[in-house]
Amino acid sequence: MFTGIVSDGLIVAILPDALGWELTIGAPQFASIVKIGDSVAVDGACLSVIKIEENNLSFYVSTETIDKTIIQHYKVGAKINTELPMQPNGYLGGHYVLGHVDATAKVSKIIPGEKAWFFNISVPSQFVKYIVYKGSIAINGISLTINKVVENEIELCIIPVTISKTNISLLKVGDNVNIEFDILAKYTEQLLNKREVKDV
């Protein structure tokens, strides 16, 4: 379980084979406390550590994860968002993020400003039911609040500190992002569907 309060990292190496990739990232801020088998969210995708070398962490990424996330577009040297799981003695700074990316979505508009940047993101139509005004959403693993909803587009208002500390600053119109919808919305849908079946 993650919170969407991320740190930055860097892609150090990508070693592909027939079944996936060995992905190595530089994460000096927490590499010393991570152990083999630990989970780390990389741009919102939960991956397991398979190797630790000084400040570098390596993961094996399956072809399914590559196909369903922006990991397929990774290049050595790119900036990424990273996060360790929430600790029992910690606090919830964002919202509950599982690290299970639902889909990728496309950036449709960016309006930079001194006090905030506004991003519009086009959400795949089958997921529109999970978005709500002022609700939570994870974009590339970052916990954000939905500022506006118009049909299948959401607007996000992002403050300068988030811009400077994450790879959102590198996004351009047309880029894809990893998106995870609020788990509470999905649980609510599941409960309502079961209730409807029971009432029939």
C-alpha positions as CSV (number, residue, x, y, z in Angstrom):
1,M,0.0,0.0,0.0
2,F,1.3,3.4,-1.0
3,T,0.2,7.0,-0.4
4,G,1.2,8.8,-3.7
5,I,3.7,11.0,-2.0
6,V,6.7,10.3,-4.2
7,S,10.5,10.9,-4.5
8,D,12.4,11.2,-7.7
9,G,14.6,8.5,-9.2
10,L,16.5,7.8,-12.4
11,I,16.5,4.9,-14.9
12,V,20.1,3.5,-14.9
13,A,19.7,0.4,-17.1
14,I,17.2,-1.7,-19.1
15,L,18.0,-5.3,-20.0
16,P,15.3,-6.9,-22.1
17,D,14.7,-10.6,-22.7
18,A,11.9,-12.7,-24.1
19,L,9.8,-12.6,-20.9
20,G,10.3,-9.0,-19.8
21,W,12.9,-6.5,-18.7
22,E,15.4,-6.2,-15.9
23,L,14.9,-2.5,-14.9
24,T,17.6,-0.8,-12.8
25,I,16.9,2.6,-11.2
26,G,19.0,4.9,-9.1
27,A,17.3,5.6,-5.8
28,P,19.9,7.0,-3.3
29,Q,17.2,8.3,-0.9
30,F,16.1,4.9,0.2
31,A,18.4,2.2,-1.4
32,S,20.2,1.7,1.9
33,I,17.0,0.6,3.7
34,V,15.4,-1.6,1.0
35,K,15.8,-5.4,1.0
36,I,15.5,-8.0,-1.7
37,G,11.8,-8.8,-2.2
38,D,10.6,-5.4,-1.0
39,S,8.0,-3.5,-3.0
40,V,8.7,-0.2,-4.6
41,A,6.2,1.9,-6.7
42,V,7.9,3.1,-9.9
43,D,5.7,5.7,-11.6
44,G,2.8,4.1,-9.7
45,A,3.5,0.5,-10.7
46,C,4.3,-1.8,-7.8
47,L,7.6,-3.7,-8.5
48,S,9.6,-6.1,-6.4
49,V,13.3,-5.6,-5.8
50,I,15.5,-8.4,-7.2
51,K,19.0,-6.8,-6.8
52,I,20.6,-4.0,-4.8
53,E,24.0,-2.5,-5.8
54,E,25.0,0.5,-3.8
55,N,22.3,3.2,-4.7
56,N,20.8,1.1,-7.5
57,L,17.7,-1.1,-7.3
58,S,16.8,-3.7,-9.9
59,F,13.4,-5.1,-10.7
60,Y,12.1,-7.7,-13.2
61,V,9.2,-6.3,-15.1
62,S,6.9,-8.8,-16.9
63,T,5.7,-8.2,-20.5
64,E,2.2,-7.7,-19.2
65,T,3.3,-4.8,-16.9
66,I,5.4,-3.4,-19.8
67,D,2.4,-3.5,-22.2
68,K,-0.1,-1.9,-19.7
69,T,2.1,0.9,-18.4
70,I,4.3,3.7,-19.5
71,I,7.3,1.5,-18.7
72,Q,7.2,0.5,-22.3
73,H,8.4,4.0,-23.2
74,Y,11.3,4.1,-20.6
75,K,14.7,5.2,-21.7
76,V,18.0,5.2,-19.7
77,G,18.5,8.5,-18.0
78,A,14.8,9.3,-17.7
79,K,13.4,10.7,-14.5
80,I,10.8,8.6,-12.6
81,N,8.7,8.8,-9.5
82,T,9.4,6.3,-6.7
83,E,7.8,5.5,-3.4
84,L,8.3,2.9,-0.6
85,P,5.2,1.3,0.9
86,M,3.3,3.1,3.7
87,Q,4.7,2.2,7.1
88,P,2.4,1.3,10.0
89,N,3.9,4.1,12.1
90,G,3.7,6.6,9.3
91,Y,0.9,9.0,8.2
92,L,-1.3,9.1,5.1
93,G,-0.1,12.1,3.2
94,G,-2.0,11.4,0.0
95,H,-4.6,8.6,-0.5
96,Y,-4.5,4.8,-0.6
97,V,-2.6,3.8,-3.7
98,L,-2.2,0.1,-4.4
99,G,0.5,0.3,-7.1
100,H,-1.8,-1.6,-9.5
101,V,-2.0,0.6,-12.6
102,D,-5.5,0.5,-14.2
103,A,-4.6,2.0,-17.6
104,T,-2.5,4.6,-19.4
105,A,-4.1,8.0,-20.2
106,K,-3.1,10.8,-22.5
107,V,-2.1,14.4,-21.6
108,S,-4.4,16.7,-23.7
109,K,-3.5,20.2,-22.4
110,I,-0.9,21.8,-20.2
111,I,-1.2,25.4,-19.0
112,P,1.9,26.4,-17.0
113,G,1.7,29.2,-14.4
114,E,3.7,30.8,-11.6
115,K,1.4,29.6,-8.8
116,A,0.2,26.4,-10.4
117,W,0.1,24.3,-13.6
118,F,-3.1,23.0,-15.0
119,F,-3.1,19.6,-16.8
120,N,-5.9,18.0,-18.7
121,I,-5.8,14.2,-19.1
122,S,-8.1,12.2,-21.3
123,V,-9.3,9.1,-19.4
124,P,-10.3,5.9,-21.3
125,S,-14.1,5.9,-21.5
126,Q,-14.5,2.6,-19.5
127,F,-13.0,4.3,-16.4
128,V,-15.0,7.5,-16.4
129,K,-17.3,6.0,-13.8
130,Y,-14.4,6.2,-11.2
131,I,-13.7,9.9,-11.6
132,V,-15.4,12.5,-9.4
133,Y,-14.9,16.2,-8.8
134,K,-12.5,16.7,-5.9
135,G,-11.9,13.0,-5.8
136,S,-8.4,11.4,-5.6
137,I,-6.4,9.9,-8.4
138,A,-2.9,8.6,-8.9
139,I,-1.0,9.9,-12.0
140,N,2.5,8.3,-12.4
141,G,2.1,7.3,-8.8
142,I,1.5,10.8,-7.5
143,S,-1.6,11.4,-5.4
144,L,-3.6,14.2,-6.9
145,T,-7.0,15.8,-6.6
146,I,-9.3,16.1,-9.5
147,N,-10.0,19.8,-10.1
148,K,-12.6,19.5,-12.8
149,V,-14.4,16.8,-14.9
150,V,-15.7,17.3,-18.4
151,E,-17.0,14.1,-20.1
152,N,-13.9,11.9,-20.2
153,E,-11.4,14.6,-19.4
154,I,-10.1,15.5,-15.9
155,E,-8.3,18.7,-15.0
156,L,-5.5,18.7,-12.4
157,C,-4.2,21.7,-10.6
158,I,-0.6,21.0,-9.6
159,I,1.5,23.2,-7.3
160,P,5.1,24.1,-8.0
161,V,6.6,21.9,-5.4
162,T,5.0,18.8,-7.0
163,I,6.2,20.0,-10.4
164,S,9.8,20.4,-9.2
165,K,9.9,17.1,-7.3
166,T,8.3,14.7,-9.9
167,N,8.5,13.9,-13.6
168,I,5.3,15.8,-14.2
169,S,7.5,18.7,-15.2
170,L,8.7,16.7,-18.2
171,L,5.3,15.8,-19.6
172,K,4.2,17.2,-23.0
173,V,0.8,17.2,-24.7
174,G,0.3,13.7,-26.2
175,D,2.4,11.9,-23.6
176,N,0.9,8.9,-21.8
177,V,0.8,8.6,-18.0
178,N,0.1,5.7,-15.7
179,I,-3.3,6.1,-14.0
180,E,-4.7,4.4,-10.9
181,F,-8.3,5.2,-9.8
182,D,-9.3,5.5,-6.2
183,I,-9.8,2.0,-4.7
184,L,-12.8,3.3,-2.7
185,A,-14.7,4.0,-5.9
186,K,-14.0,0.5,-7.2
187,Y,-15.0,-1.2,-4.0
188,T,-18.2,0.9,-4.0
189,E,-19.0,-0.2,-7.5
190,Q,-18.4,-3.9,-6.5
191,L,-20.7,-3.6,-3.5
192,L,-23.5,-1.9,-5.5
193,N,-23.3,-4.5,-8.3
194,K,-23.6,-7.3,-5.7
195,R,-26.5,-5.6,-4.1
196,E,-28.3,-5.2,-7.4
197,V,-27.8,-8.9,-8.2
198,K,-29.1,-9.9,-4.7
199,D,-32.2,-7.7,-5.1
200,V,-33.2,-9.1,-8.5
